[in-house]
Amino acid sequence: MSQWRIDNVIVDSDIPDYAGLLNKGFPKRSASFFVKIIKNIDGVNSKLCRLIVDERLVGVLILYSVDGYTSEVWAPSYFYVVKDKRNLSIPFLLKAQRLSSERALNVTPNSDMCRVLEALKYKKHSYGSNMLFSISSFERSNIPWEKLPTDRKIIGIDARFTGRNDLLWIEGSSSEKDQLICFKSSRWMGLKVWILVYCKNIAQNDIGLIVRVLAAKFLKRALVVYPRFNKNINWWNIPAKKFRVYGNFEPCCNLYSLLGSEVTEIL
């Protein structure tokens, strides 16, 4: 019987081996792309796990810490197991996640993986995404919204997520609770895209309206992608299945966060 183990790796001289394996699983990405990612793994906010069978490297998984929750949450990112050991993929994924935290988010799993996660009793945190092109909007919000300066400290958010040009933080003040939302910039098919990666104290039913208002005010002439919390799909919406999110814990009614998971790579 084959002997296999999972290691939580401190990145070392084996970087080319890890990068080469991930390149096989994601041939559209170069090995040098993965070398750069692996070199940036710090063991604190990002980790690399490897699957070893009979002393042979057969699988690699990169995980990222997701910020904004009251307890530690990790999300798998790039993940690959060689074909002849594919039967170990799910045990590898689940055990590697547990090495990081009891709480895990799985973002944009394929349809087969969705069925596995549902069988494991993972909860749906979102059904996918909606997309709009930001133009002027006739809709209005009763809450005043303000773009936060990049040097502003945000309570409950790690300092590494402030002062970044690719993150836009917007705050709304109401008589009840301050509302906070964050968009991450990316590019998709040559177009500017803003992806909602964090929102707090915003009811799920209100997110579509608020995104339309904020997009018209702050994100003009760009595509905006935001979470969908119901099963309805606009079939013209190309990234509708992107950002399907499953978690092994109950979703928070007033919090949605993918912050730090590097999920914008999936576009």
C-alpha positions in Angstrom: 0.0 0.0 0.0 1.3 3.5 -0.9 2.3 5.7 1.9 1.2 9.3 1.7 1.4 12.4 3.8 0.6 16.1 3.6 3.1 18.7 4.6 2.6 22.4 5.4 5.7 23.7 3.6 8.1 26.5 4.4 8.9 27.5 0.8 12.5 26.5 0.0 14.7 25.3 -2.9 11.9 23.1 -4.2 10.1 26.1 -5.7 10.7 25.0 -9.3 9.1 21.6 -8.6 6.0 23.2 -7.0 5.7 25.7 -9.9 6.1 23.0 -12.5 3.4 20.9 -11.1 0.9 23.8 -10.9 1.9 24.8 -14.4 0.7 21.3 -15.6 -2.7 21.9 -14.0 -3.0 25.5 -15.2 -1.1 25.5 -18.6 -2.4 29.0 -19.4 -0.2 30.2 -16.6 3.6 30.0 -17.0 5.9 28.3 -14.6 7.5 31.7 -13.9 4.0 33.0 -12.9 3.8 30.3 -10.2 7.4 30.9 -9.1 6.5 34.5 -8.4 3.4 33.5 -6.4 5.2 30.9 -4.4 8.1 33.2 -3.5 5.5 35.6 -2.0 4.0 32.9 0.3 4.8 34.1 3.8 3.4 31.2 6.0 1.2 33.6 7.8 -1.4 35.0 5.4 -0.6 32.5 2.6 0.5 28.8 2.8 1.6 26.0 0.5 0.7 22.4 1.2 2.2 19.5 -0.7 1.0 15.9 -1.1 3.8 13.3 -1.0 3.2 9.6 -2.0 6.0 7.1 -1.6 8.4 10.1 -1.3 7.2 11.5 -4.6 5.6 15.0 -5.0 2.2 14.5 -6.5 0.1 17.4 -5.4 0.3 21.1 -4.5 -2.2 23.4 -2.9 -1.9 27.2 -2.2 -4.2 28.7 0.5 -4.9 32.3 1.5 -6.2 33.8 4.7 -9.6 35.5 4.3 -9.8 38.7 6.3 -12.8 40.3 8.0 -14.2 37.4 10.0 -14.2 37.2 13.8 -12.3 33.9 13.6 -9.6 32.5 11.2 -10.9 31.5 7.7 -8.8 30.1 4.9 -9.5 29.6 1.2 -7.8 27.2 -1.2 -6.6 28.8 -4.4 -4.4 27.0 -7.0 -4.7 23.2 -6.5 -3.4 20.3 -8.5 -2.9 16.6 -8.1 -1.2 14.4 -10.8 -3.6 12.2 -12.7 -2.6 8.8 -11.3 -3.1 10.0 -7.8 -6.3 12.0 -8.4 -8.2 9.7 -6.0 -6.4 11.5 -3.2 -7.5 15.0 -4.3 -10.4 15.4 -1.9 -8.6 14.0 1.2 -5.6 16.2 0.3 -7.8 19.3 0.0 -9.8 18.7 3.2 -6.8 17.8 5.4 -4.7 20.6 4.1 -7.5 23.1 4.9 -7.8 21.7 8.4 -4.0 22.2 8.9 -4.7 25.9 8.5 -8.0 26.4 10.2 -11.3 24.7 11.1 -13.2 27.2 8.9 -12.7 27.2 5.2 -14.2 28.9 2.1 -14.1 27.3 -1.3 -14.5 29.9 -4.0 -15.6 29.1 -7.6 -15.5 25.3 -7.4 -16.4 23.5 -10.6 -19.7 21.6 -10.8 -18.2 18.3 -9.7 -16.6 19.9 -6.7 -19.9 21.7 -5.8 -21.6 18.2 -5.5 -18.7 17.0 -3.3 -19.0 20.1 -1.0 -22.7 19.7 -0.8 -22.3 16.1 0.2 -19.9 17.2 2.9 -22.7 19.6 4.2 -20.9 22.8 3.1 -23.1 25.9 3.2 -23.7 28.1 0.2 -22.5 31.6 0.9 -23.4 32.8 -2.6 -24.8 31.3 -5.7 -22.4 33.0 -8.0 -22.2 36.5 -9.4 -24.0 39.3 -11.2 -22.4 41.7 -13.6 -23.2 45.2 -14.7 -21.6 48.0 -16.7 -21.5 51.1 -14.6 -23.3 54.1 -16.1 -25.4 56.8 -14.6 -28.2 55.5 -12.4 -31.6 56.9 -11.5 -31.6 54.9 -8.3 -30.8 56.6 -5.1 -29.7 55.5 -1.6 -30.9 57.2 1.5 -27.4 56.6 3.0 -24.6 59.0 2.2 -21.6 57.1 0.8 -18.0 58.3 1.0 -14.8 57.0 -0.6 -12.3 56.3 2.1 -8.7 57.8 1.8 -6.0 55.2 1.3 -4.3 56.1 4.6 -7.4 55.5 6.7 -7.3 52.7 9.2 -10.3 50.5 9.2 -11.4 48.7 12.4 -11.5 45.0 12.0 -9.5 45.0 8.7 -5.8 44.1 8.5 -3.6 47.0 7.6 -2.3 45.2 4.6 -5.6 45.8 2.9 -5.4 49.6 3.2 -3.3 51.9 1.2 -3.6 49.7 -1.9 -4.4 51.1 -5.3 -6.3 48.0 -6.4 -8.8 48.2 -3.4 -11.5 50.8 -3.2 -13.1 51.2 0.2 -16.5 53.0 0.5 -18.3 53.7 3.7 -21.9 54.5 4.3 -23.3 56.1 7.5 -26.8 55.4 8.8 -28.6 55.9 12.0 -28.2 52.2 12.7 -24.8 50.8 11.8 -22.0 52.1 9.5 -21.9 50.1 6.3 -18.6 49.2 4.6 -18.0 47.9 1.1 -14.8 47.1 -0.8 -14.2 46.5 -4.5 -11.0 45.0 -6.0 -9.8 46.1 -9.4 -8.9 43.6 -12.1 -9.0 43.1 -15.8 -11.0 40.7 -17.8 -10.8 40.3 -21.6 -9.0 43.6 -21.7 -11.7 45.5 -19.8 -11.5 47.2 -16.4 -13.4 45.2 -13.8 -14.3 46.0 -10.2 -15.1 42.9 -8.0 -17.0 43.2 -4.7 -14.8 41.4 -2.2 -16.1 42.7 1.1 -19.3 44.2 2.5 -20.5 44.6 6.1 -23.8 45.5 7.6 -25.6 45.4 4.3 -28.7 43.2 3.8 -28.3 40.7 1.0 -31.5 42.0 -0.7 -30.1 45.5 -0.8 -26.7 44.7 -2.3 -27.8 44.9 -5.9 -29.3 48.4 -5.4 -26.4 49.7 -3.5 -23.9 48.3 -6.0 -25.7 50.1 -8.8 -25.7 53.4 -6.9 -22.0 53.1 -6.0 -21.0 52.0 -9.4 -22.6 55.0 -11.0 -20.9 57.3 -8.5 -17.4 55.8 -8.1 -16.8 53.1 -10.7 -17.8 54.8 -14.0 -17.2 53.1 -17.4 -16.2 49.7 -15.9 -17.6 46.3 -15.4 -18.7 45.6 -11.8 -19.1 42.0 -10.5 -21.0 41.4 -7.2 -22.4 38.3 -5.4 -25.7 36.7 -6.2 -27.6 35.4 -3.2 -30.4 33.6 -5.0 -30.7 30.9 -7.6 -31.9 33.2 -10.4 -29.4 33.5 -13.3 -29.3 35.9 -16.2 -28.0 33.5 -18.8 -26.3 36.4 -20.8 -24.3 37.0 -17.7 -21.0 35.3 -18.6 -19.4 35.1 -15.1 -22.7 34.0 -13.5 -21.0 30.9 -12.0 -17.9 32.7 -10.9 -17.5 33.4 -7.2 -19.9 30.6 -6.2 -18.8 30.4 -2.5 -19.2 27.4 -0.2 -18.1 27.4 3.5 -18.0 24.7 6.1 -19.6 27.2 8.5 -22.8 29.1 8.5 -22.8 32.3 6.4 -23.0 35.6 8.3 -26.1 37.5 7.7 -24.4 40.9 7.7 -20.9 40.0 6.3 -19.6 38.8 3.0 -15.8 38.6 2.5 -13.4 37.2 0.0 -10.8 39.7 1.0 -7.3 38.2 0.7 -8.4 35.1 -1.1 -6.9 36.3 -4.4 -10.1 35.1 -6.2 -9.9 37.8 -8.8 -7.4 35.5 -10.6 -10.3 33.4 -11.7 -11.4 35.9 -14.3 
